[in-house]
Amino acid sequence: MAPSSPKDKYFGVWLIFFVLGLGTLLPWNFFMTATMYFTSRLKEPWLVDSSANQTGAAGAGRSHLEAKFNNVMTLCAMLPLLLCTCLNSLLHSFISQRLRVMGSLLVIMVVFIVTAILVKVPLEPLPFFSITMVTVIIINCFGAVLQGSLFGMAGLLPLSYTAPIMSGQGLAGSFAAFSMICAIASGADLQDAAFGYFITACLAICLAILSYILLPKLEFFQFYQETHRNERSDKDNTLKLMNRESKEEALNDQQQNIGMMVIFKKLWLLALSVCFTFTITIGVFPAVTADTRTSLASGGPWEQFFIPVCCFLLFNLCDWGGRSLTAICMWPQKESLLLPVFVGCRLVFIPLFMLCNVHPRVHLPVFIDHDGWFIVIMVAFAFSNGYLASLCMCYGPKTVRPREAETAGSIMAFFLCLGLASGAALSFIIRALV
């Protein structure tokens, strides 16, 4: 930080980036943790009675749309996320930051309002499934633009300002899971609970919009924005001066400074590490983990709360803890090979979850059936995801020169989304092998 830079009074900018990070993943997490509501509306009428008569059989009475919901929803989320993140990394110089961020937040809020209204509208399973997937696609398209823009903004600030984004994203999942648990515990009708659940999401997005409106008014943020503009202006002036002396030399220098491939070569290992981290995570969560059954209770309250608590809430709390830890501890260092080694070790979680008490299953036996072991594996899985991904995202923009930081942040966001999309595709294979 430059000696003349102002202080971040009351950690205002840090908190705003935290809220905006919350806003980037909150929409996806609200959809993901509301699977009980969505699948309840996908039941075929002729299967309802059959399901009631076969409660002892895991997976009995599930329609084709129910069985494929988690996989298809994940794919419909991650592929648009990848494509739009790529588009954002290419077009961020042509579309203003304010339009990208504010426009994305407004569209996401409108989609949530429509989703809340649809809770009260009776629809057949297939039209409801189709509309849900379209809303997932829209939310993740604009969520990708929002996320890429946010990491690009953070790249202009000191190293510690990427951490609140990652921490906010971690809280998004915890907040969504806790909201769903409260909705179930309220004893209200599932559709009434879902209506309140989606309205809560709208209020959270409104908070993110208000935070972004406030951000440009803070002196700390203004200082770094102005510094970035001055650096770009100095660079342009230098290029013009060089152009008078040697056009060819100036062109080569410009290409080396702003070329995306040049920047990628400086951070490729970090980019691939964050990609692999999320490939492993989305490969099993929630496609495999959400189908795990408790072995300690059948038909009681614990069975009803097992997945919301031990899968979604536990994952998101530990993931948030891992992301937040990078605010006080950043080890290993970005030059260390230990970081990609730790990332590669997470591959072990795939067979571990496949051998848990997942139902329905066809090929593999159950080796890890006790709830306690599932919880231990989930804690390690979630914490390592949050910590390692946050390290990679923090280190990425600081591996390049300051004027290349925004582009580096966009590249890292692209590879994060590439990992999400790869994991979504991999989840079909992993789930089919169980």
N, C-alpha and C positions, 0 to 999 in steps of 0.2 A: 504494500500500500504506500502510495506517495506520501511524503511528510506533510504536504499541504492539504491532504484530503480531509474532509469534515468527518465527524463521528456519526455513526448510525444511531441517532437519538432514540432512546427507548427500544432499540432493536426493531424500529418500525419497518425498515426494508426487509430485514430477516423474516419478520412475522408475515409480511405481505407475500413474500416468496413461499413461505410455508402454506399459506391459505391458497395460493395459486397452484402449488403442487397438489394440495388436497383436491382442488377442482379438476385437475387433469385426469385423475384415476377414479374419482368418486362416481361418475356416471357408469363406467364399466363395472365397478364393484357392486353398485346397487342392482344392476341387472344380474350379475353373477350370483349374488347371495339371495336373490328372490326366486331361485329355481323352484322352490316348493309352490309358490303362487303360479308360476308359469306352467309347470307340469300338471298342476291341478286343473288347469283350463284346457289341457291337451288330452284329457282322458276321453276315450270314446264311451258314449252312454252305455253301450252293451257290455263294456268291460268293468263298469263300476261295481255291479253286484258280484261279478266273478272275483274281483279284487277283494271285496269284503269277505268272501267265503274262503279266501286262500291267504289270509294274513300271515300264516306261518311259513309260507313259501317265499323266499327272497326273490324279489323281482316279478312276482306273479301279478297278472292283470295290467301289465304295462303295454301301452300302445306303441306302435312304431315311432310316432312323433315324440313320445315321452323318452323312449330309449335313446334316441339320437339327439335329444335337445342340447345337452351339455357340449357334445362334440361340435355340432353344427353352429351353435351360438359362439363358441370359441373361435371357430374358423371364420365366421362372418364378422367377428370383431377384429381378429389379428391381421387378416389379409388387407382390408381397407386401411388399417392402422399403418401397415408397412408401406402401401402404395402412396398414401397421402403424406407420410413422413418423407418419403423420397421426393415427392413433388414439392413439399415445403422447403427441403434443403436446396432445391434447384431454383425456386421462385422467391426465396425470402428477400432477395435484393430488389425485386420488382414490386412487391406488395408491402405496404407499410406495416410495421410491427403492430401499431394500434389496431389496424383493420383486422389483422390475422388473429390477435388475441381477443379483442372485444367481439368481433363477429362470431368467432368460435363459441365463446361463452354464451352469447345470446341464442344461437341455434340450439345448443345443448339444452338450455333452459326450456325453450319452446318444445323440444322433443319430449322432455320429461313431463311437461304440462299435458301434452297429448297422451302420453302413456298413462298418466293418472286418470284422465278422462275415460280412456278405454277400459279401465278397471270396471267401470259401471255399465259398459256396453256389452251385451251378450253377443258372442260370436261363435261360429263353429270352430272346431280344433284347427283345421287346415288354414282358413283365413287368419285366425289369431296367430298361428305359428309364422305365417308369411309376414304379417305386419310386424311382429316382434323382431324378426330377423332384419327387416328393412330399418327399423328404428335402431337396432344394434349397429348396423352398417353406418348409418348417418352419424350416430354419436361418436363412433370411433374414427370416422373420417375427420371430423372437426376436432376431436380429441387429439389426433395426431398433429394437426396444424398447431394446436394450442401447446402441446408438449414440446415440439421442436422449437417453437418460438420462445418458449420459456427457458429452455436450456441455452438457447442462443443468447438471451438477455443475461442469464447468469454468468455466461462466459466472459462478459465485460466487467464483472465485479470480482472482488477478491475470491480466493479459492474456497473459503468457507461458505459462500452463498449458493453453491450447488447442493450442499447438504440439506438445507431446509426444504428444497423441492423434493428430494428423495424421501425425507422424513414426512412431509405432507402427503406424499403418495402412499406411504405406508399407513398413515392414519386414516386415509380414505377407506381402505379395506376394513380396518377395525371399526370405524364409525358405521359403515354399512352393515357389518355383521352384528354389531351391538344393537342397531336399530331393528334388524330382523328378529333378534332374540326377544327384544322388548315387545315387538308386534305379536310374536307367538305366545309370550307369557301373559299378554293382556287378556287372552281368552276370547278376543273379538273374532268375528267371522273373518276368514282368510282374505276375502276380497276387501272388506273394510280396513283390515290391517294393511293390506298392500296399498290402498289409496293413501292412507296417512304416511306410509313409507316413502312413496314417490313424491308426495308434497314436501316431505322433509328434505329430499334431494334438491327440489326446486329452491328452497330457502338457502341451502348451502351454496348453490351456484350463484344466487343473488349476492351472497357475502363475497364470493370471489370477484364478481363484477365490481362491487363497490371498492374492494381492495385495489383492483387494477386502476380504477379511476383516481384513487388517492396516490398511487405510486409515483407518477411524474412530479408531484408537488413536493416530494421529500428531497432535501438538499443533498443527502448522501447519494441518492440515485442520479440526481441531476449532474453531480460532479463527474461521475464515471461515464454518463452518456455524453457529456460535453468533451471529456478527454478523448473518447472514442471518435467523436466527430472531428476533433482537431487533428488526431493522428491520421484519419482518412484524408483530411484536407492537405496536411503536410505531404502525405504520400502522393496525392494527385499533383501537387505543385512540383514535387521532385521529379515525377515522371514527365511532366511538361518540359522542365528544364533539360532533362536528359534527352528528351525527344528532339530538342533543337540541336544537340550535339551528335546524337546517334539514335536514329529511330529503331534500328534493329536491336541495339543493346537495351533500349527502354522496353521494347516489346518482350524480350526474353525475361527481363527482370519482373515485369508485371505478371507474366505467366507463372513465374516461379513463386511469386508472393501470394497470388489469389487462386492458383490452380487447386482444385479439390483433390486431385490425385497426389499432389505434392504434400498437402496437409494430411491426407490419409496415411501416407507412408510413415509419417511421424508418430501416428497413434494406432496403427493397425492391430497391434497386439492387444491393446486395451479395448478396441472396438470388437474384436473377435471374442474377447473374454466376456464382455457384457452380453454379447449375442448368445454365446454358449450357456451362460448362466440362466437366461430366461428360456432358452430352448428346453433345458432340463425341467425347469419349474412348470412351464405351461404344458409340457408333455404329460405330466401326471396330475396337475392341479388345474381345474377341478374334475377333469374327465374320469380319473381313477379314484382320487381321494373322496369325492362326493358320493361314490357308490359303496364306500366302506360301511359295514354294519357293526354295531356294538355286540360284543359277546357276553356282556354282563347283565343285560336286561332285555326283555322282549315284551313290547306292548305297553311299557310304563313311561313315565315322563322322561327318563334318561334316553330312551330310544328316540323320542321326539326332538330332544335337544342335542343329541350326540353330534350330528353333522354340523348344525349351526355353531356349536361351541368348540368342538374338538377339531373340526376341519377349517371352517371359515374364520371364526373369531381367533382361535389359537394361532393359525397361520399369520393372520394380519397383525396381531399384536407382536409376535416374534419378528416378523418381517420389519415392522416399524421400529422395534428395538434395535435390529441390526443396522437399519438405515441411520437411525439417530445416533448410534455409537460413533459414526464417522465424524460427528461434530466435535468429539473430544479425543478420539484416537484414530489415527490413519496408518495402519500397519497391515501388510508390508508396504514399502515405498514403491512408487510407480516404476522405478527401474528394476525392481527385484523380480526374479523369475518365480518366486514363491506365489505371487498373485495368480498367474495362469495355472500353476500346479494345483492350488486350492480350488480354483474354478473347475478344473478337470476332475477332481476327486468327487464332485457332486454327482457324477454319473452313477454312483452306487445307490442313490435314492430311487432310481427307476425300478430295479429288481426288488428293493425293500418294500415299496408300496404295492407292487404287483403281487407279492406274497402275503400281504395283509388280508383281512377278512372282507374282501371285495366281492359283491354279488350284484347281478348274476355273473358267474364265471364258467368257462368251458374247458380250458386247457390246463391251467396250473392248479396245484393243490394249495390249501391254506397252511402256511408255516408259521405266520405271525398272527395269531387270532386274539390275543389279549389286548384290551383297550389301552392298557398302560404302555405297551411297546409302540403302539400306533402313535400315542401322544409324544413319546420320547423322539421318535423318528420325525414327527411333524415339527417339533421345536427346533431340532438341528437343521432340518430342511429349510424352514422359513427364515431362521436367523441368518444362516449362511447366504441365502438368496439376497436378503436385504443388505447385509454388510458388504459382500463382494460386489454386488451391482452398484451400490453407492460409491464404493472406492473407485471403481472404473469410471463412473460418470464424473466424479470430482476431479480425477487426474487428467481425463481426456483434454479439456480445453486448456489446461496448464502445461501441456506437453509442447504446445506451439507458441509462436510469438503472439503478443497481445492483439495485434490487428487481425490475426487469423482465428481468434478465440471463438467468435460467433459462428463461423463456418465449422469449426471443430465441434462445437456443441451440437450443431445440427447433424453432423456426421455420426456422433455418438448416439443421438436420439434415433437416427435411422437404423443403426445396428441393434439398438435395444429393441426396436419394433421388428426387425428382421428375426431376432431371437423369439419374440412372441409369436410371429407368424409360423416360424419353423416348428415351434413347440405345438402350436395348434394342429398342424398337419401331422406331426409325430404322434399326437394323442390318439388319433384314430387307430394307428398301428398298435400302440401300447395297449389300449383298451381291448382291442380285438384279440391280443395274445393272452390276456388274463384267463 
